[in-house]
Amino acid sequence: MKMEKRIYGILGISSIMSNWNADFSGEPKSISNGRIFGSDKAFKYPMKKMWENQGEKVLYIKSLKVDKGALIPKTLKERYEQLFPEKNLIKIQKQ
């Protein structure tokens, strides 16, 4: 099978008064020779957050809950149950 159609595009984000691609030291991520690069992981978060703000269901994004007065991350199971409240998933799969 020969691919004859191509799609090209560009994506950009705006980071005001922040460094969206920082490592743990607060500096931009770089490789051993000092060349700075943009991480795909750092780029995925603003896209997921945008979709979530637009009302889309985004499963794999950090979400928090209050437990004993502290904020803790939800498990993937808890996040799934928040987005898809149907309790009997086996029943849905058989339909």
Biopython code that builds the backbone (N, CA, C, O; Angstrom):
import numpy as np
from Bio.PDB.StructureBuilder import StructureBuilder

atoms = [
    (1, "MET", "N", (0.841, -1.173, 0.000)),
    (1, "MET", "CA", (0.000, 0.000, 0.000)),
    (1, "MET", "C", (0.892, 1.244, 0.000)),
    (1, "MET", "O", (1.787, 1.380, 0.834)),
    (2, "LYS", "N", (0.640, 2.122, -0.921)),
    (2, "LYS", "CA", (1.438, 3.339, -1.036)),
    (2, "LYS", "C", (0.669, 4.518, -0.437)),
    (2, "LYS", "O", (-0.495, 4.749, -0.763)),
    (3, "MET", "N", (1.340, 5.250, 0.435)),
    (3, "MET", "CA", (0.711, 6.431, 1.029)),
    (3, "MET", "C", (0.888, 7.609, 0.083)),
    (3, "MET", "O", (2.010, 7.979, -0.261)),
    (4, "GLU", "N", (-0.216, 8.187, -0.330)),
    (4, "GLU", "CA", (-0.157, 9.291, -1.279)),
    (4, "GLU", "C", (-0.599, 10.618, -0.686)),
    (4, "GLU", "O", (-0.386, 11.667, -1.295)),
    (5, "LYS", "N", (-1.206, 10.590, 0.484)),
    (5, "LYS", "CA", (-1.694, 11.825, 1.093)),
    (5, "LYS", "C", (-0.892, 12.116, 2.355)),
    (5, "LYS", "O", (-0.624, 11.220, 3.155)),
    (6, "ARG", "N", (-0.524, 13.348, 2.519)),
    (6, "ARG", "CA", (0.240, 13.763, 3.696)),
    (6, "ARG", "C", (-0.481, 14.912, 4.377)),
    (6, "ARG", "O", (-1.171, 15.712, 3.746)),
    (7, "ILE", "N", (-0.298, 14.962, 5.665)),
    (7, "ILE", "CA", (-0.873, 16.056, 6.448)),
    (7, "ILE", "C", (0.261, 16.733, 7.194)),
    (7, "ILE", "O", (1.051, 16.072, 7.869)),
    (8, "TYR", "N", (0.341, 18.026, 7.076)),
    (8, "TYR", "CA", (1.351, 18.804, 7.777)),
    (8, "TYR", "C", (0.635, 19.768, 8.712)),
    (8, "TYR", "O", (-0.468, 20.224, 8.415)),
    (9, "GLY", "N", (1.248, 20.071, 9.815)),
    (9, "GLY", "CA", (0.657, 21.029, 10.730)),
    (9, "GLY", "C", (1.672, 21.526, 11.728)),
    (9, "GLY", "O", (2.802, 21.043, 11.800)),
    (10, "ILE", "N", (1.248, 22.483, 12.476)),
    (10, "ILE", "CA", (2.097, 23.024, 13.533)),
    (10, "ILE", "C", (1.206, 23.352, 14.726)),
    (10, "ILE", "O", (0.085, 23.837, 14.568)),
    (11, "LEU", "N", (1.710, 23.085, 15.889)),
    (11, "LEU", "CA", (0.994, 23.403, 17.117)),
    (11, "LEU", "C", (1.863, 24.331, 17.942)),
    (11, "LEU", "O", (3.088, 24.211, 17.941)),
    (12, "GLY", "N", (1.239, 25.241, 18.635)),
    (12, "GLY", "CA", (1.980, 26.157, 19.495)),
    (12, "GLY", "C", (1.201, 26.423, 20.766)),
    (12, "GLY", "O", (-0.028, 26.352, 20.778)),
    (13, "ILE", "N", (1.909, 26.726, 21.821)),
    (13, "ILE", "CA", (1.259, 27.087, 23.076)),
    (13, "ILE", "C", (1.856, 28.398, 23.567)),
    (13, "ILE", "O", (2.945, 28.797, 23.155)),
    (14, "SER", "N", (1.132, 29.048, 24.442)),
    (14, "SER", "CA", (1.607, 30.283, 25.052)),
    (14, "SER", "C", (1.840, 30.025, 26.528)),
    (14, "SER", "O", (0.991, 29.442, 27.204)),
    (15, "SER", "N", (2.967, 30.449, 27.019)),
    (15, "SER", "CA", (3.302, 30.283, 28.428)),
    (15, "SER", "C", (3.665, 31.657, 28.981)),
    (15, "SER", "O", (4.769, 32.152, 28.755)),
    (16, "ILE", "N", (2.739, 32.266, 29.702)),
    (16, "ILE", "CA", (2.927, 33.624, 30.208)),
    (16, "ILE", "C", (3.476, 33.572, 31.623)),
    (16, "ILE", "O", (2.861, 32.979, 32.509)),
    (17, "MET", "N", (4.621, 34.184, 31.836)),
    (17, "MET", "CA", (5.273, 34.258, 33.146)),
    (17, "MET", "C", (5.543, 32.870, 33.729)),
    (17, "MET", "O", (5.435, 32.673, 34.939)),
    (18, "SER", "N", (5.890, 31.915, 32.876)),
    (18, "SER", "CA", (6.176, 30.562, 33.350)),
    (18, "SER", "C", (7.081, 29.851, 32.350)),
    (18, "SER", "O", (7.317, 30.341, 31.246)),
    (19, "ASN", "N", (7.577, 28.699, 32.755)),
    (19, "ASN", "CA", (8.420, 27.873, 31.898)),
    (19, "ASN", "C", (7.733, 26.517, 31.771)),
    (19, "ASN", "O", (7.847, 25.684, 32.670)),
    (20, "TRP", "N", (7.040, 26.290, 30.693)),
    (20, "TRP", "CA", (6.247, 25.072, 30.530)),
    (20, "TRP", "C", (7.112, 23.831, 30.355)),
    (20, "TRP", "O", (6.602, 22.715, 30.454)),
    (21, "ASN", "N", (8.368, 23.988, 30.105)),
    (21, "ASN", "CA", (9.237, 22.854, 29.812)),
    (21, "ASN", "C", (10.381, 22.729, 30.820)),
    (21, "ASN", "O", (11.468, 22.273, 30.465)),
    (22, "ALA", "N", (10.149, 23.126, 32.067)),
    (22, "ALA", "CA", (11.223, 23.132, 33.068)),
    (22, "ALA", "C", (11.472, 21.738, 33.635)),
    (22, "ALA", "O", (10.569, 20.904, 33.703)),
    (23, "ASP", "N", (12.726, 21.505, 34.042)),
    (23, "ASP", "CA", (13.047, 20.280, 34.772)),
    (23, "ASP", "C", (12.920, 20.573, 36.269)),
    (23, "ASP", "O", (12.394, 21.620, 36.648)),
    (24, "PHE", "N", (13.393, 19.664, 37.122)),
    (24, "PHE", "CA", (13.225, 19.840, 38.564)),
    (24, "PHE", "C", (14.011, 21.028, 39.117)),
    (24, "PHE", "O", (13.679, 21.542, 40.185)),
    (25, "SER", "N", (15.039, 21.466, 38.411)),
    (25, "SER", "CA", (15.822, 22.621, 38.875)),
    (25, "SER", "C", (15.207, 23.948, 38.435)),
    (25, "SER", "O", (15.674, 25.012, 38.843)),
    (26, "GLY", "N", (14.164, 23.892, 37.608)),
    (26, "GLY", "CA", (13.531, 25.108, 37.118)),
    (26, "GLY", "C", (14.118, 25.617, 35.816)),
    (26, "GLY", "O", (13.662, 26.628, 35.282)),
    (27, "GLU", "N", (15.121, 24.931, 35.301)),
    (27, "GLU", "CA", (15.758, 25.306, 34.037)),
    (27, "GLU", "C", (15.102, 24.548, 32.880)),
    (27, "GLU", "O", (14.530, 23.479, 33.090)),
    (28, "PRO", "N", (15.182, 25.096, 31.655)),
    (28, "PRO", "CA", (14.642, 24.361, 30.508)),
    (28, "PRO", "C", (15.343, 23.013, 30.336)),
    (28, "PRO", "O", (16.535, 22.890, 30.618)),
    (29, "LYS", "N", (14.608, 22.013, 29.877)),
    (29, "LYS", "CA", (15.203, 20.692, 29.661)),
    (29, "LYS", "C", (16.257, 20.774, 28.563)),
    (29, "LYS", "O", (16.074, 21.450, 27.550)),
    (30, "SER", "N", (17.363, 20.069, 28.787)),
    (30, "SER", "CA", (18.432, 20.071, 27.790)),
    (30, "SER", "C", (19.131, 18.719, 27.791)),
    (30, "SER", "O", (19.050, 17.958, 28.755)),
    (31, "ILE", "N", (19.820, 18.436, 26.689)),
    (31, "ILE", "CA", (20.603, 17.207, 26.595)),
    (31, "ILE", "C", (22.031, 17.504, 27.047)),
    (31, "ILE", "O", (22.345, 18.647, 27.378)),
    (32, "SER", "N", (22.892, 16.500, 27.066)),
    (32, "SER", "CA", (24.231, 16.634, 27.650)),
    (32, "SER", "C", (25.101, 17.704, 26.992)),
    (32, "SER", "O", (25.988, 18.258, 27.641)),
    (33, "ASN", "N", (24.865, 18.000, 25.725)),
    (33, "ASN", "CA", (25.683, 19.033, 25.070)),
    (33, "ASN", "C", (25.118, 20.443, 25.266)),
    (33, "ASN", "O", (25.647, 21.401, 24.701)),
    (34, "GLY", "N", (24.058, 20.580, 26.054)),
    (34, "GLY", "CA", (23.483, 21.886, 26.358)),
    (34, "GLY", "C", (22.355, 22.317, 25.447)),
    (34, "GLY", "O", (21.766, 23.377, 25.657)),
    (35, "ARG", "N", (22.041, 21.520, 24.442)),
    (35, "ARG", "CA", (20.965, 21.868, 23.512)),
    (35, "ARG", "C", (19.610, 21.731, 24.207)),
    (35, "ARG", "O", (19.302, 20.680, 24.768)),
    (36, "ILE", "N", (18.809, 22.782, 24.170)),
    (36, "ILE", "CA", (17.493, 22.793, 24.820)),
    (36, "ILE", "C", (16.483, 22.134, 23.887)),
    (36, "ILE", "O", (16.513, 22.345, 22.674)),
    (37, "PHE", "N", (15.594, 21.339, 24.462)),
    (37, "PHE", "CA", (14.557, 20.693, 23.661)),
    (37, "PHE", "C", (13.217, 20.781, 24.381)),
    (37, "PHE", "O", (13.162, 20.955, 25.598)),
    (38, "GLY", "N", (12.158, 20.660, 23.626)),
    (38, "GLY", "CA", (10.807, 20.661, 24.177)),
    (38, "GLY", "C", (10.316, 19.241, 24.338)),
    (38, "GLY", "O", (10.344, 18.459, 23.388)),
    (39, "SER", "N", (9.873, 18.909, 25.512)),
    (39, "SER", "CA", (9.400, 17.563, 25.810)),
    (39, "SER", "C", (7.978, 17.359, 25.297)),
    (39, "SER", "O", (7.132, 18.245, 25.426)),
    (40, "ASP", "N", (7.718, 16.191, 24.718)),
    (40, "ASP", "CA", (6.355, 15.886, 24.282)),
    (40, "ASP", "C", (5.418, 15.770, 25.475)),
    (40, "ASP", "O", (4.230, 16.073, 25.362)),
    (41, "LYS", "N", (5.938, 15.336, 26.611)),
    (41, "LYS", "CA", (5.108, 15.217, 27.818)),
    (41, "LYS", "C", (4.654, 16.591, 28.283)),
    (41, "LYS", "O", (3.503, 16.765, 28.684)),
    (42, "ALA", "N", (5.552, 17.567, 28.230)),
    (42, "ALA", "CA", (5.203, 18.923, 28.642)),
    (42, "ALA", "C", (4.188, 19.538, 27.684)),
    (42, "ALA", "O", (3.399, 20.395, 28.083)),
    (43, "PHE", "N", (4.203, 19.112, 26.442)),
    (43, "PHE", "CA", (3.281, 19.662, 25.449)),
    (43, "PHE", "C", (1.900, 19.018, 25.528)),
    (43, "PHE", "O", (0.903, 19.646, 25.170)),
    (44, "LYS", "N", (1.833, 17.772, 25.994)),
    (44, "LYS", "CA", (0.546, 17.072, 26.051)),
    (44, "LYS", "C", (-0.387, 17.671, 27.100)),
    (44, "LYS", "O", (-1.599, 17.716, 26.890)),
    (45, "TYR", "N", (0.163, 18.134, 28.229)),
    (45, "TYR", "CA", (-0.685, 18.637, 29.314)),
    (45, "TYR", "C", (-1.555, 19.819, 28.880)),
    (45, "TYR", "O", (-2.760, 19.783, 29.129)),
    (46, "PRO", "N", (-1.008, 20.873, 28.238)),
    (46, "PRO", "CA", (-1.893, 21.978, 27.854)),
    (46, "PRO", "C", (-2.976, 21.562, 26.861)),
    (46, "PRO", "O", (-4.070, 22.127, 26.864)),
    (47, "MET", "N", (-2.678, 20.580, 26.012)),
    (47, "MET", "CA", (-3.697, 20.103, 25.077)),
    (47, "MET", "C", (-4.812, 19.383, 25.830)),
    (47, "MET", "O", (-5.993, 19.613, 25.567)),
    (48, "LYS", "N", (-4.438, 18.512, 26.767)),
    (48, "LYS", "CA", (-5.442, 17.796, 27.556)),
    (48, "LYS", "C", (-6.269, 18.764, 28.390)),
    (48, "LYS", "O", (-7.485, 18.606, 28.498)),
    (49, "LYS", "N", (-5.620, 19.765, 28.981)),
    (49, "LYS", "CA", (-6.320, 20.751, 29.802)),
    (49, "LYS", "C", (-7.300, 21.552, 28.954)),
    (49, "LYS", "O", (-8.403, 21.853, 29.411)),
    (50, "MET", "N", (-6.919, 21.901, 27.728)),
    (50, "MET", "CA", (-7.805, 22.625, 26.822)),
    (50, "MET", "C", (-9.042, 21.784, 26.507)),
    (50, "MET", "O", (-10.167, 22.282, 26.554)),
    (51, "TRP", "N", (-8.825, 20.499, 26.182)),
    (51, "TRP", "CA", (-9.962, 19.622, 25.885)),
    (51, "TRP", "C", (-10.881, 19.498, 27.092)),
    (51, "TRP", "O", (-12.104, 19.524, 26.951)),
    (52, "GLU", "N", (-10.290, 19.362, 28.286)),
    (52, "GLU", "CA", (-11.093, 19.251, 29.505)),
    (52, "GLU", "C", (-11.912, 20.525, 29.721)),
    (52, "GLU", "O", (-13.084, 20.444, 30.088)),
    (53, "ASN", "N", (-11.318, 21.693, 29.499)),
    (53, "ASN", "CA", (-12.026, 22.970, 29.646)),
    (53, "ASN", "C", (-13.142, 23.129, 28.621)),
    (53, "ASN", "O", (-14.108, 23.852, 28.863)),
    (54, "GLN", "N", (-13.016, 22.457, 27.476)),
    (54, "GLN", "CA", (-14.046, 22.507, 26.440)),
    (54, "GLN", "C", (-15.153, 21.479, 26.672)),
    (54, "GLN", "O", (-16.081, 21.374, 25.871)),
    (55, "GLY", "N", (-15.056, 20.720, 27.766)),
    (55, "GLY", "CA", (-16.097, 19.760, 28.104)),
    (55, "GLY", "C", (-15.858, 18.346, 27.608)),
    (55, "GLY", "O", (-16.725, 17.487, 27.771)),
    (56, "GLU", "N", (-14.711, 18.083, 27.011)),
    (56, "GLU", "CA", (-14.391, 16.728, 26.553)),
    (56, "GLU", "C", (-13.993, 15.860, 27.744)),
    (56, "GLU", "O", (-13.509, 16.367, 28.756)),
    (57, "LYS", "N", (-14.199, 14.559, 27.619)),
    (57, "LYS", "CA", (-13.801, 13.625, 28.670)),
    (57, "LYS", "C", (-12.338, 13.238, 28.456)),
    (57, "LYS", "O", (-11.995, 12.601, 27.460)),
    (58, "VAL", "N", (-11.486, 13.626, 29.395)),
    (58, "VAL", "CA", (-10.058, 13.323, 29.325)),
    (58, "VAL", "C", (-9.737, 12.411, 30.496)),
    (58, "VAL", "O", (-9.786, 12.836, 31.650)),
    (59, "LEU", "N", (-9.411, 11.169, 30.206)),
    (59, "LEU", "CA", (-9.180, 10.189, 31.261)),
    (59, "LEU", "C", (-7.837, 10.388, 31.940)),
    (59, "LEU", "O", (-7.768, 10.450, 33.167)),
    (60, "TYR", "N", (-6.780, 10.487, 31.168)),
    (60, "TYR", "CA", (-5.438, 10.487, 31.746)),
    (60, "TYR", "C", (-4.920, 11.908, 31.921)),
    (60, "TYR", "O", (-4.125, 12.402, 31.122)),
    (61, "ILE", "N", (-5.388, 12.552, 32.987)),
    (61, "ILE", "CA", (-4.903, 13.873, 33.375)),
    (61, "ILE", "C", (-4.961, 13.921, 34.896)),
    (61, "ILE", "O", (-5.851, 13.330, 35.507)),
    (62, "LYS", "N", (-4.028, 14.613, 35.492)),
    (62, "LYS", "CA", (-3.971, 14.657, 36.952)),
    (62, "LYS", "C", (-5.234, 15.309, 37.504)),
    (62, "LYS", "O", (-5.595, 16.418, 37.109)),
    (63, "SER", "N", (-5.896, 14.614, 38.412)),
    (63, "SER", "CA", (-7.063, 15.161, 39.092)),
    (63, "SER", "C", (-6.938, 14.826, 40.575)),
    (63, "SER", "O", (-6.380, 13.796, 40.950)),
    (64, "LEU", "N", (-7.461, 15.705, 41.395)),
    (64, "LEU", "CA", (-7.265, 15.587, 42.837)),
    (64, "LEU", "C", (-8.577, 15.371, 43.566)),
    (64, "LEU", "O", (-9.653, 15.677, 43.052)),
    (65, "LYS", "N", (-8.465, 14.834, 44.786)),
    (65, "LYS", "CA", (-9.613, 14.685, 45.675)),
    (65, "LYS", "C", (-9.164, 15.079, 47.079)),
    (65, "LYS", "O", (-7.973, 15.071, 47.390)),
    (66, "VAL", "N", (-10.137, 15.423, 47.922)),
    (66, "VAL", "CA", (-9.842, 15.766, 49.311)),
    (66, "VAL", "C", (-10.058, 14.520, 50.155)),
    (66, "VAL", "O", (-11.134, 13.922, 50.125)),
    (67, "ASP", "N", (-9.042, 14.131, 50.904)),
    (67, "ASP", "CA", (-9.133, 12.971, 51.784)),
    (67, "ASP", "C", (-8.482, 13.325, 53.119)),
    (67, "ASP", "O", (-7.282, 13.592, 53.185)),
    (68, "LYS", "N", (-9.276, 13.325, 54.164)),
    (68, "LYS", "CA", (-8.793, 13.660, 55.509)),
    (68, "LYS", "C", (-8.125, 15.033, 55.540)),
    (68, "LYS", "O", (-7.086, 15.215, 56.174)),
    (69, "GLY", "N", (-8.729, 15.986, 54.854)),
    (69, "GLY", "CA", (-8.231, 17.354, 54.854)),
    (69, "GLY", "C", (-7.041, 17.615, 53.962)),
    (69, "GLY", "O", (-6.502, 18.721, 53.972)),
    (70, "ALA", "N", (-6.613, 16.628, 53.189)),
    (70, "ALA", "CA", (-5.456, 16.805, 52.306)),
    (70, "ALA", "C", (-5.854, 16.524, 50.859)),
    (70, "ALA", "O", (-6.729, 15.697, 50.601)),
    (71, "LEU", "N", (-5.217, 17.205, 49.928)),
    (71, "LEU", "CA", (-5.426, 16.941, 48.507)),
    (71, "LEU", "C", (-4.510, 15.808, 48.074)),
    (71, "LEU", "O", (-3.294, 15.877, 48.251)),
    (72, "ILE", "N", (-5.103, 14.766, 47.504)),
    (72, "ILE", "CA", (-4.310, 13.649, 46.997)),
    (72, "ILE", "C", (-4.774, 13.320, 45.578)),
    (72, "ILE", "O", (-5.938, 13.543, 45.245)),
    (73, "PRO", "N", (-3.887, 12.799, 44.745)),
    (73, "PRO", "CA", (-4.274, 12.461, 43.372)),
    (73, "PRO", "C", (-5.282, 11.312, 43.339)),
    (73, "PRO", "O", (-5.209, 10.379, 44.139)),
    (74, "LYS", "N", (-6.220, 11.397, 42.402)),
    (74, "LYS", "CA", (-7.166, 10.303, 42.190)),
    (74, "LYS", "C", (-6.454, 9.171, 41.466)),
    (74, "LYS", "O", (-5.536, 9.399, 40.679)),
    (75, "THR", "N", (-6.891, 7.948, 41.743)),
    (75, "THR", "CA", (-6.375, 6.809, 40.993)),
    (75, "THR", "C", (-7.012, 6.820, 39.607)),
    (75, "THR", "O", (-7.999, 7.518, 39.376)),
    (76, "LEU", "N", (-6.451, 6.054, 38.699)),
    (76, "LEU", "CA", (-7.015, 5.963, 37.359)),
    (76, "LEU", "C", (-8.437, 5.409, 37.417)),
    (76, "LEU", "O", (-9.306, 5.831, 36.654)),
    (77, "LYS", "N", (-8.669, 4.464, 38.325)),
    (77, "LYS", "CA", (-10.009, 3.890, 38.503)),
    (77, "LYS", "C", (-10.997, 4.955, 38.974)),
    (77, "LYS", "O", (-12.120, 5.017, 38.473)),
    (78, "GLU", "N", (-10.597, 5.789, 39.925)),
    (78, "GLU", "CA", (-11.476, 6.850, 40.421)),
    (78, "GLU", "C", (-11.777, 7.871, 39.322)),
    (78, "GLU", "O", (-12.905, 8.348, 39.204)),
    (79, "ARG", "N", (-10.775, 8.198, 38.530)),
    (79, "ARG", "CA", (-10.967, 9.145, 37.428)),
    (79, "ARG", "C", (-11.923, 8.568, 36.390)),
    (79, "ARG", "O", (-12.785, 9.279, 35.873)),
    (80, "TYR", "N", (-11.771, 7.278, 36.084)),
    (80, "TYR", "CA", (-12.659, 6.616, 35.129)),
    (80, "TYR", "C", (-14.099, 6.646, 35.629)),
    (80, "TYR", "O", (-15.021, 6.954, 34.873)),
    (81, "GLU", "N", (-14.285, 6.325, 36.908)),
    (81, "GLU", "CA", (-15.633, 6.308, 37.480)),
    (81, "GLU", "C", (-16.244, 7.706, 37.522)),
    (81, "GLU", "O", (-17.465, 7.845, 37.451)),
    (82, "GLN", "N", (-15.417, 8.739, 37.636)),
    (82, "GLN", "CA", (-15.910, 10.115, 37.605)),
    (82, "GLN", "C", (-16.429, 10.461, 36.208)),
    (82, "GLN", "O", (-17.473, 11.099, 36.071)),
    (83, "LEU", "N", (-15.706, 10.044, 35.183)),
    (83, "LEU", "CA", (-16.087, 10.366, 33.810)),
    (83, "LEU", "C", (-17.214, 9.486, 33.285)),
    (83, "LEU", "O", (-18.072, 9.952, 32.535)),
    (84, "PHE", "N", (-17.213, 8.221, 33.673)),
    (84, "PHE", "CA", (-18.192, 7.253, 33.186)),
    (84, "PHE", "C", (-18.888, 6.629, 34.391)),
    (84, "PHE", "O", (-18.442, 5.597, 34.893)),
    (85, "PRO", "N", (-19.974, 7.239, 34.861)),
    (85, "PRO", "CA", (-20.596, 6.809, 36.117)),
    (85, "PRO", "C", (-21.313, 5.457, 36.067)),
    (85, "PRO", "O", (-21.776, 4.991, 37.107)),
    (86, "GLU", "N", (-21.422, 4.814, 34.913)),
    (86, "GLU", "CA", (-22.091, 3.508, 34.833)),
    (86, "GLU", "C", (-21.346, 2.494, 35.688)),
    (86, "GLU", "O", (-20.146, 2.287, 35.505)),
    (87, "LYS", "N", (-22.045, 1.866, 36.613)),
    (87, "LYS", "CA", (-21.403, 0.948, 37.557)),
    (87, "LYS", "C", (-21.167, -0.442, 36.962)),
    (87, "LYS", "O", (-20.124, -1.047, 37.210)),
    (88, "ASN", "N", (-22.114, -0.951, 36.188)),
    (88, "ASN", "CA", (-22.002, -2.309, 35.671)),
    (88, "ASN", "C", (-21.454, -2.277, 34.241)),
    (88, "ASN", "O", (-22.220, -2.291, 33.277)),
    (89, "LEU", "N", (-20.138, -2.234, 34.111)),
    (89, "LEU", "CA", (-19.523, -2.121, 32.790)),
    (89, "LEU", "C", (-19.649, -3.399, 31.971)),
    (89, "LEU", "O", (-19.662, -3.342, 30.741)),
    (90, "ILE", "N", (-19.740, -4.541, 32.627)),
    (90, "ILE", "CA", (-19.909, -5.811, 31.913)),
    (90, "ILE", "C", (-21.233, -5.810, 31.169)),
    (90, "ILE", "O", (-21.322, -6.314, 30.050)),
    (91, "LYS", "N", (-22.253, -5.248, 31.783)),
    (91, "LYS", "CA", (-23.571, -5.162, 31.170)),
    (91, "LYS", "C", (-23.510, -4.327, 29.884)),
    (91, "LYS", "O", (-24.155, -4.670, 28.893)),
    (92, "ILE", "N", (-22.749, -3.250, 29.896)),
    (92, "ILE", "CA", (-22.611, -2.383, 28.722)),
    (92, "ILE", "C", (-21.868, -3.105, 27.605)),
    (92, "ILE", "O", (-22.236, -2.972, 26.438)),
    (93, "GLN", "N", (-20.826, -3.870, 27.940)),
    (93, "GLN", "CA", (-20.024, -4.560, 26.935)),
    (93, "GLN", "C", (-20.828, -5.622, 26.202)),
    (93, "GLN", "O", (-20.567, -5.881, 25.027)),
    (94, "LYS", "N", (-21.793, -6.241, 26.860)),
    (94, "LYS", "CA", (-22.591, -7.297, 26.233)),
    (94, "LYS", "C", (-23.615, -6.739, 25.256)),
    (94, "LYS", "O", (-24.110, -7.477, 24.404)),
    (95, "GLN", "N", (-23.943, -5.465, 25.357)),
    (95, "GLN", "CA", (-24.960, -4.881, 24.473)),
    (95, "GLN", "C", (-24.423, -4.620, 23.099)),
    (95, "GLN", "O", (-25.149, -4.131, 22.234)),
]
sb = StructureBuilder()
sb.init_structure("model")
sb.init_model(0)
sb.init_chain("A")
sb.init_seg("    ")
for serial, (resi, resn, name, xyz) in enumerate(atoms, 1):
    if name == "N":
        sb.init_residue(resn, " ", resi, " ")
    sb.init_atom(name, np.array(xyz, "f"), 0.0, 1.0, " ", f" {name:<3s}", serial, name[0])
structure = sb.get_structure()
